[in-house]
Amino acid sequence: MKPATPTSRDRAVLFGLCYRMLGCAADAEDVVQETFARLVERPPADLEAPLRPWLVRVATNLCLDALRRRKVRGAYFGPWLPGAVEDVRLEEFAGPEARLSSLDSARVAFLVALERLDPRSRAVLILRDAMGLDGAECADLLAISEGNVRVILHRARRTVADAEADEPSDSRFSRQAELLRRLLAAIALQDATTVAALLTEDAVSLHDANGEYTAAVRPLRGAAQILELYGRIGQRGIRAWAEVRYNGEPAIEIDYEPAPRLASRAVVRLVVEGDRVAAIHVLLAHRKLPPRV
């Protein structure tokens, strides 16, 4: 008897889980493919049992292994940022009992906050609050007690509490989109007064190129540093730019004229606190950018 064939819904759930665990769509796809390979090479013992719990268990364990390897190697060059993903690939992940909506659990600020957690705590939080599994299901998947799940979940929620959404997604999107437009316009005009007014006092700009391209490898802090670098970047030829939506949030996608050692494509996103910008995220590394449509 052969194992059941995974459905498109199974694939979508696994991708949603792995992306939230790893923060990178390309890495998530690799784990999904490895999970399906395991299904063929080492199928579940009970072929009549529902397939999805087995798939989720295997994918979760593969993600935990990947996160531990990432921590041991520590080889990422420059700032690490969550990759950009189209909304359609992130929707319909949350089950009926999930505390977080599908897009709220894929917001940039939330994914950055997940980096504060150890791998197992991250898994517990995602399985319980983002996916909506109950304590018993989570304990079974991770081979720990329900009591441990409760303790880990309580601590994990407390650690990421400051990154949870505090307003409806539609109003948050509109506010962030307007801030993004105003900030980039002020940077283009080298309007230091407006840039400073739009940024929090400890605002930071991070560039994720992973050594593929020339980019700032240390955080830029404050309006002066941000203006100075972006003023130089603004001198590059721009082929096209567009307002886009990734991870349920506004972004600007830019195509540059080719130049040696410089990225030809970038996605710019914001982390917002109140009505000001706390962080500017610039994605340059190819594995962090969504594929061309």
Wavefront OBJ file of the C-alpha trace (Angstrom):
o trace
v 0.000 0.000 0.000
v 1.355 3.416 -0.999
v 1.055 6.560 1.152
v -1.614 9.067 0.191
v -0.690 11.815 -2.258
v -0.377 15.252 -0.623
v -3.006 17.748 -1.768
v -2.469 21.346 -2.855
v -3.894 22.328 0.527
v -1.264 20.174 2.268
v 1.457 21.944 0.289
v 0.038 25.372 1.168
v -0.109 24.546 4.877
v 3.433 23.178 4.877
v 4.763 26.228 3.044
v 2.978 28.538 5.482
v 4.428 26.668 8.444
v 7.967 26.492 7.075
v 8.017 30.131 5.984
v 6.966 31.310 9.439
v 9.545 29.004 11.010
v 12.438 30.020 8.735
v 11.526 33.502 7.482
v 12.612 32.746 3.913
v 10.365 31.440 1.128
v 13.219 29.705 -0.711
v 14.283 27.881 2.462
v 10.649 26.981 3.150
v 10.271 25.488 -0.322
v 13.398 23.405 0.233
v 11.919 21.957 3.429
v 8.563 21.246 1.785
v 10.335 19.320 -0.978
v 12.402 17.401 1.575
v 9.218 16.542 3.492
v 7.631 15.089 0.361
v 10.833 13.175 -0.382
v 10.677 11.654 3.112
v 7.091 10.599 2.412
v 8.318 8.488 -0.508
v 11.552 7.245 1.045
v 10.344 6.672 4.616
v 6.532 6.709 4.603
v 4.515 6.784 7.829
v 3.976 3.462 9.579
v 0.187 3.852 9.585
v -0.797 4.479 5.976
v -4.481 4.726 6.874
v -4.025 7.592 9.338
v -4.580 11.192 8.170
v -1.507 12.339 6.273
v -1.293 16.013 7.228
v -0.270 15.546 10.906
v 2.613 13.356 9.737
v 3.646 15.937 7.141
v 3.490 18.749 9.702
v 5.587 16.747 12.175
v 8.286 15.998 9.601
v 8.351 19.563 8.279
v 8.505 21.010 11.800
v 11.441 18.797 12.729
v 13.266 19.697 9.515
v 12.730 23.387 10.281
v 14.023 22.916 13.825
v 17.144 21.263 12.433
v 17.603 24.119 9.947
v 17.245 26.766 12.671
v 19.792 25.003 14.875
v 22.255 24.757 11.996
v 21.730 28.440 11.246
v 22.569 29.339 14.839
v 25.657 27.110 14.967
v 27.062 28.350 11.663
v 26.269 32.003 12.221
v 27.505 32.523 8.685
v 24.945 35.003 7.366
v 26.786 38.038 6.016
v 25.283 41.283 7.256
v 21.769 41.826 8.614
v 19.263 38.982 8.306
v 15.720 40.040 7.349
v 12.543 38.056 6.615
v 11.981 37.445 2.921
v 9.087 38.960 0.973
v 6.156 36.706 0.036
v 2.962 37.389 -1.906
v -0.155 37.501 0.280
v -1.847 34.679 -1.622
v 0.848 32.235 -0.451
v 0.306 33.187 3.187
v -3.481 33.299 3.440
v -5.699 30.542 4.817
v -2.962 29.207 7.101
v -4.651 29.943 10.425
v -7.084 27.341 11.735
v -10.321 28.216 13.554
v -8.598 28.229 16.961
v -5.622 30.403 15.966
v -5.024 33.606 17.971
v -3.402 35.329 15.001
v -4.780 35.806 11.512
v -2.838 34.288 8.630
v -1.345 37.629 7.580
v -0.729 38.913 11.119
v 1.522 35.906 11.758
v 3.529 36.769 8.613
v 4.013 40.487 9.271
v 7.608 41.692 9.114
v 7.683 42.955 12.712
v 6.296 39.640 13.988
v 8.777 37.550 11.992
v 11.638 39.703 13.275
v 10.370 39.207 16.836
v 10.326 35.427 16.319
v 14.103 35.600 15.899
v 14.335 36.300 19.647
v 13.014 32.810 20.388
v 14.897 29.538 20.497
v 13.789 27.049 17.796
v 11.435 25.000 19.986
v 9.732 28.093 21.421
v 9.275 29.406 17.900
v 7.669 26.127 16.856
v 5.299 26.107 19.835
v 4.175 29.671 19.206
v 3.602 29.111 15.485
v 1.825 25.779 15.900
v -0.450 27.072 18.678
v -1.111 30.742 17.890
v -0.574 30.953 14.121
v -1.705 27.508 12.976
v -4.272 26.945 15.721
v -3.322 23.471 16.948
v -4.383 22.604 20.480
v -1.975 21.832 23.300
v -2.235 18.069 22.913
v -1.571 18.189 19.166
v 1.403 20.481 19.681
v 2.823 18.281 22.431
v 2.492 15.189 20.246
v 4.202 16.872 17.288
v 7.148 18.071 19.365
v 7.356 15.026 21.660
v 7.021 17.111 24.832
v 4.378 17.250 27.568
v 1.309 19.495 27.428
v 2.610 21.178 30.569
v 5.829 22.085 28.767
v 3.803 23.427 25.847
v 1.896 25.742 28.196
v 5.057 27.045 29.864
v 6.921 27.557 26.584
v 3.895 29.237 24.997
v 3.457 31.657 27.896
v 7.102 32.727 27.734
v 7.102 32.975 23.941
v 3.978 35.150 23.893
v 5.543 37.473 26.434
v 8.731 37.730 24.355
v 6.964 38.760 21.134
v 4.058 40.696 22.671
v 5.391 44.056 21.493
v 5.250 42.885 17.857
v 1.630 41.726 17.768
v -0.741 43.789 15.630
v -2.729 46.368 17.593
v -5.093 47.647 14.891
v -7.174 46.274 11.986
v -5.102 45.243 8.988
v -6.801 47.627 6.515
v -6.129 50.768 8.543
v -2.602 49.583 9.354
v -1.871 48.998 5.668
v -3.107 52.460 4.657
v -1.083 54.156 7.381
v 2.102 52.262 6.526
v 1.678 52.904 2.793
v 1.334 56.644 3.387
v 4.383 56.670 5.683
v 6.413 54.784 3.076
v 5.493 57.270 0.340
v 6.240 60.294 2.520
v 9.554 58.909 3.757
v 10.883 57.978 0.319
v 9.783 61.335 -1.099
v 11.588 63.171 1.710
v 14.729 61.070 1.186
v 14.633 61.777 -2.561
v 14.437 65.513 -1.808
v 17.141 65.196 0.894
v 14.664 66.869 3.268
v 16.404 66.214 6.582
v 13.707 67.894 8.676
v 10.890 65.757 7.289
v 12.943 62.552 7.418
v 13.794 63.166 11.073
v 10.133 63.879 11.865
v 9.020 60.602 10.272
v 11.599 58.431 12.074
v 11.660 57.320 15.686
v 14.676 58.523 17.664
v 16.348 55.116 17.423
v 15.265 54.327 13.851
v 17.463 51.918 11.920
v 17.939 50.964 8.274
v 18.986 47.385 7.497
v 20.145 45.958 4.165
v 19.981 42.198 3.549
v 22.326 41.271 0.697
v 24.121 38.287 2.321
v 27.362 39.267 0.606
v 25.939 38.880 -2.915
v 26.113 42.616 -3.593
v 27.742 45.733 -2.214
v 25.506 46.950 0.614
v 25.703 48.324 4.132
v 26.660 45.447 6.432
v 26.014 47.372 9.634
v 22.776 49.050 10.679
v 22.399 52.718 9.780
v 21.070 54.654 12.740
v 19.273 57.966 12.751
v 18.219 60.423 10.067
v 21.721 61.682 9.206
v 23.201 58.264 8.379
v 20.067 57.158 6.545
v 19.936 60.317 4.435
v 23.628 60.133 3.569
v 23.476 56.563 2.249
v 20.130 56.860 0.502
v 21.286 60.063 -1.144
v 24.085 58.078 -2.799
v 21.754 55.213 -3.680
v 19.360 57.716 -5.243
v 22.002 58.645 -7.797
v 21.697 55.194 -9.387
v 19.591 54.868 -12.505
v 16.145 53.429 -11.809
v 14.452 51.439 -14.555
v 11.119 51.116 -12.798
v 9.502 51.128 -9.391
v 6.099 50.053 -8.124
v 4.028 50.049 -4.977
v 3.438 46.405 -4.090
v 2.079 44.315 -1.248
v 4.009 41.531 0.454
v 3.283 39.813 3.779
v 0.063 41.813 4.036
v 2.027 45.064 4.150
v 2.990 47.810 1.681
v 6.386 47.810 -0.004
v 8.223 49.511 -2.835
v 9.865 47.297 -5.452
v 12.682 48.936 -7.407
v 14.476 47.819 -10.570
v 17.862 49.498 -11.085
v 20.045 49.846 -14.136
v 22.709 47.099 -14.045
v 25.962 48.018 -12.305
v 28.933 45.893 -11.150
v 28.517 44.398 -7.662
v 25.226 46.230 -7.115
v 21.815 44.598 -6.881
v 19.502 45.222 -9.818
v 16.379 44.688 -7.725
v 15.299 45.720 -4.234
v 12.217 45.541 -2.035
v 11.857 48.273 0.593
v 9.574 47.792 3.613
v 8.968 49.513 6.934
v 8.486 48.547 10.553
v 6.205 51.170 12.073
v 5.666 52.200 15.683
v 2.623 54.408 16.086
v 2.810 57.041 13.366
v 6.579 56.901 12.902
v 9.066 54.608 11.190
v 11.164 52.428 13.503
v 13.009 50.489 10.799
v 13.600 50.486 7.058
v 14.228 47.033 5.610
v 15.880 46.695 2.207
v 15.897 43.216 0.667
v 18.594 42.587 -1.936
v 19.612 38.907 -1.565
v 17.981 36.882 -4.334
v 16.633 34.181 -1.990
v 14.727 36.833 -0.045
v 12.974 38.313 -3.092
v 9.769 36.846 -4.546
v 10.047 35.333 -8.028
v 9.107 37.437 -11.012
v 5.499 36.930 -12.055
l 1 2 3 4 5 6 7 8 9 10 11 12 13 14 15 16 17 18 19 20 21 22 23 24 25 26 27 28 29 30 31 32 33 34 35 36 37 38 39 40 41 42 43 44 45 46 47 48 49 50 51 52 53 54 55 56 57 58 59 60 61 62 63 64 65 66 67 68 69 70 71 72 73 74 75 76 77 78 79 80 81 82 83 84 85 86 87 88 89 90 91 92 93 94 95 96 97 98 99 100 101 102 103 104 105 106 107 108 109 110 111 112 113 114 115 116 117 118 119 120 121 122 123 124 125 126 127 128 129 130 131 132 133 134 135 136 137 138 139 140 141 142 143 144 145 146 147 148 149 150 151 152 153 154 155 156 157 158 159 160 161 162 163 164 165 166 167 168 169 170 171 172 173 174 175 176 177 178 179 180 181 182 183 184 185 186 187 188 189 190 191 192 193 194 195 196 197 198 199 200 201 202 203 204 205 206 207 208 209 210 211 212 213 214 215 216 217 218 219 220 221 222 223 224 225 226 227 228 229 230 231 232 233 234 235 236 237 238 239 240 241 242 243 244 245 246 247 248 249 250 251 252 253 254 255 256 257 258 259 260 261 262 263 264 265 266 267 268 269 270 271 272 273 274 275 276 277 278 279 280 281 282 283 284 285 286 287 288 289 290 291 292 293
